[in-house]
Amino acid sequence: MTAAPVAAGTIGAMRQPRTPYAVAARELLRETLFDAARDLIEERPWAQVTMAEVAAAAGVSRQTLYKEFGSRDEFAQLFVVREGTRFLDAVEGAVRAHLDDPRAALAAALGVFLSAVGEDPLLRTLLHDDGTGGMLPLVTTRSQPVVAFASERLVAVVCEGWPQVARADAEVLADGLVRLALSYAMLPADPPERTVPTVMALIDPFLARALGEDAGGR
């Protein structure tokens, strides 16, 4: 039996989009530099790590590193965002697992984040910096890239999961929750199981209004 001819367009449709070489090379360079920085920061504070050491550990020149990132602060901020992305994936998963219950969803997300801070050595180093390690300003006075990135992720999930919430309210909710999470993570007073109810009590009035709940209907 002769096999039926395959239309030329069918083969093309089966192929996955190809990442341009320049884009793939840049992504690889950034990931290699971030991985090198992570290894170095696990050994000593960021304030004691030079950009030349990061470049050497990644196998590139110092000039290549600065051409890609521009400055030490820019590199450090994007490094924190990269590390945070791994945890935000887990946080987002916790929200999506409880879309039928917004309070349970946000509580689960906060619990995942606070637990991760306690378990990951690098994240603990970043958030518990006493000011001498060089990373504290990146998550406090100059935290906008980190806060904005995390907030945008949370806004997207809130708007998708609970369409009754206005985007403006979702933005306020996400920004407040992210800042509270970072604050409690940097200065923990209690374990996550006690911190989560405290934070939820703080945001609950706003959450109820954003969800359109009757003040006496819950």
C-alpha positions as CSV (number, residue, x, y, z in Angstrom):
1,M,0.0,0.0,0.0
2,T,1.3,3.4,-0.9
3,A,1.5,5.9,1.9
4,A,-0.6,9.0,1.4
5,P,1.5,12.0,0.6
6,V,1.9,14.5,3.5
7,A,1.1,18.0,2.7
8,A,4.1,20.3,2.9
9,G,2.2,22.7,5.2
10,T,1.5,19.8,7.7
11,I,5.2,19.2,8.4
12,G,5.8,22.9,8.9
13,A,2.9,23.1,11.3
14,M,4.3,20.3,13.4
15,R,7.6,22.1,13.9
16,Q,8.0,24.1,17.1
17,P,8.9,27.8,16.7
18,R,12.7,28.1,16.6
19,T,14.3,30.5,19.1
20,P,16.6,32.9,17.3
21,Y,20.3,32.2,18.0
22,A,20.9,35.7,19.4
23,V,18.0,35.4,21.9
24,A,19.0,31.8,22.9
25,A,22.7,32.9,23.4
26,R,21.7,35.9,25.5
27,E,19.4,33.8,27.7
28,L,22.2,31.3,28.2
29,L,24.7,34.0,29.1
30,R,22.3,35.5,31.7
31,E,21.5,32.2,33.3
32,T,25.2,31.3,33.4
33,L,26.1,34.6,35.1
34,F,23.2,34.2,37.6
35,D,24.2,30.7,38.4
36,A,27.8,31.8,39.0
37,A,26.5,34.6,41.3
38,R,24.3,32.2,43.3
39,D,27.3,29.9,43.9
40,L,29.5,32.8,45.1
41,I,26.8,34.3,47.3
42,E,26.3,30.9,49.0
43,E,30.0,31.1,50.1
44,R,30.1,34.8,51.2
45,P,28.0,38.0,51.3
46,W,27.2,39.8,48.0
47,A,29.1,42.9,49.3
48,Q,32.3,40.8,49.2
49,V,31.7,39.4,45.7
50,T,33.1,41.4,42.8
51,M,31.7,41.6,39.3
52,A,35.1,40.3,38.0
53,E,34.6,37.2,40.2
54,V,31.1,36.6,38.8
55,A,32.4,37.0,35.3
56,A,35.4,34.7,35.9
57,A,33.1,32.0,37.5
58,A,30.8,32.2,34.4
59,G,33.8,31.9,32.0
60,V,33.3,35.4,30.4
61,S,35.0,38.7,30.6
62,R,34.1,41.5,33.0
63,Q,33.4,43.7,29.9
64,T,30.9,41.1,28.7
65,L,29.1,41.1,32.0
66,Y,28.8,44.9,32.1
67,K,27.7,45.1,28.4
68,E,24.8,42.8,29.3
69,F,23.7,44.4,32.6
70,G,25.1,47.9,32.7
71,S,25.9,48.1,36.4
72,R,26.4,46.0,39.5
73,D,23.0,47.1,40.9
74,E,21.1,46.2,37.8
75,F,22.7,42.8,37.8
76,A,21.9,42.2,41.4
77,Q,18.3,43.3,41.0
78,L,17.7,41.1,38.0
79,F,19.4,38.2,39.9
80,V,17.0,38.7,42.8
81,V,14.1,38.6,40.3
82,R,15.4,35.4,38.7
83,E,15.7,33.7,42.0
84,G,12.3,35.0,43.0
85,T,10.7,33.6,39.9
86,R,11.3,30.1,41.0
87,F,9.3,30.7,44.2
88,L,6.6,32.7,42.5
89,D,5.9,29.7,40.3
90,A,5.1,27.7,43.4
91,V,3.1,30.6,44.9
92,E,1.1,30.9,41.7
93,G,0.5,27.2,41.8
94,A,-0.9,27.5,45.3
95,V,-3.3,30.2,44.2
96,R,-4.5,28.2,41.2
97,A,-5.1,25.2,43.4
98,H,-7.7,27.1,45.5
99,L,-9.5,29.3,42.9
100,D,-12.8,28.3,44.4
101,D,-11.9,30.0,47.7
102,P,-10.0,33.3,47.4
103,R,-9.0,33.4,51.1
104,A,-7.7,29.9,51.1
105,A,-5.8,30.7,47.8
106,L,-4.0,33.7,49.2
107,A,-3.3,32.1,52.5
108,A,-1.8,29.1,50.8
109,A,0.3,31.3,48.5
110,L,1.6,33.3,51.5
111,G,2.4,30.0,53.4
112,V,4.3,28.7,50.4
113,F,6.4,31.8,50.2
114,L,7.2,32.1,53.9
115,S,8.0,28.4,54.1
116,A,10.4,28.7,51.1
117,V,12.2,31.6,52.8
118,G,12.8,29.3,55.8
119,E,14.0,26.4,53.6
120,D,16.2,27.9,50.9
121,P,19.7,29.0,52.1
122,L,20.1,31.7,49.4
123,L,16.6,33.2,49.9
124,R,17.3,33.4,53.6
125,T,20.6,35.1,52.9
126,L,18.9,37.7,50.6
127,L,16.0,38.5,52.9
128,H,17.8,38.3,56.3
129,D,20.7,40.5,55.3
130,D,21.5,42.8,58.3
131,G,22.8,45.5,55.9
132,T,26.4,44.3,55.7
133,G,25.8,41.7,53.0
134,G,24.8,44.3,50.3
135,M,21.5,42.7,49.3
136,L,19.1,44.4,51.8
137,P,18.6,47.6,49.7
138,L,17.4,45.5,46.8
139,V,14.4,44.2,48.7
140,T,13.7,47.4,50.7
141,T,14.5,50.9,49.6
142,R,15.3,49.9,46.0
143,S,12.9,47.0,45.8
144,Q,10.6,48.3,43.1
145,P,11.7,45.9,40.3
146,V,11.3,42.9,42.7
147,V,7.9,44.2,44.1
148,A,6.6,45.1,40.7
149,F,7.6,41.8,39.2
150,A,6.0,39.8,41.9
151,S,2.9,42.0,42.0
152,E,2.3,41.7,38.3
153,R,2.3,37.9,38.5
154,L,-0.2,38.0,41.4
155,V,-2.4,40.6,39.6
156,A,-2.6,38.3,36.6
157,V,-3.7,35.3,38.6
158,V,-6.3,37.3,40.6
159,C,-7.9,38.9,37.5
160,E,-8.0,35.5,35.8
161,G,-9.3,33.5,38.8
162,W,-11.7,36.1,40.2
163,P,-13.0,38.2,37.3
164,Q,-15.4,40.1,39.6
165,V,-12.3,41.9,41.1
166,A,-11.5,45.1,39.3
167,R,-8.0,45.4,38.0
168,A,-7.3,48.5,40.2
169,D,-8.3,46.5,43.3
170,A,-6.2,43.5,42.2
171,E,-3.2,45.8,41.9
172,V,-3.7,47.2,45.3
173,L,-4.2,43.8,46.8
174,A,-1.2,42.3,45.1
175,D,1.1,45.1,46.0
176,G,0.1,45.1,49.6
177,L,0.3,41.4,50.0
178,V,3.8,41.2,48.3
179,R,5.1,44.0,50.6
180,L,3.6,42.4,53.7
181,A,5.1,39.0,52.7
182,L,8.5,40.5,52.2
183,S,8.3,42.4,55.5
184,Y,7.3,39.3,57.5
185,A,9.9,37.2,55.7
186,M,12.7,39.7,56.5
187,L,11.7,40.1,60.1
188,P,10.0,36.9,61.1
189,A,8.4,36.9,64.5
190,D,6.4,33.7,64.3
191,P,6.4,30.5,62.1
192,P,4.3,30.6,58.9
193,E,1.3,28.9,60.4
194,R,0.9,31.8,62.8
195,T,2.0,34.6,60.5
196,V,-0.4,33.7,57.7
197,P,-3.6,34.2,59.8
198,T,-2.3,37.6,60.9
199,V,-1.6,38.8,57.4
200,M,-5.0,37.5,56.2
201,A,-6.8,39.3,59.0
202,L,-5.1,42.6,57.8
203,I,-6.1,42.2,54.1
204,D,-9.5,40.6,54.6
205,P,-11.6,43.8,54.7
206,F,-10.2,45.0,51.4
207,L,-10.4,41.5,49.9
208,A,-14.1,41.3,50.9
209,R,-14.8,44.6,49.2
210,A,-12.9,43.7,46.1
211,L,-14.8,40.5,45.8
212,G,-18.1,42.4,46.1
213,E,-19.1,40.6,49.2
214,D,-21.9,41.9,51.4
215,A,-20.5,43.2,54.6
216,G,-22.8,40.9,56.6
217,G,-23.0,38.1,54.0
218,R,-20.1,36.0,55.1
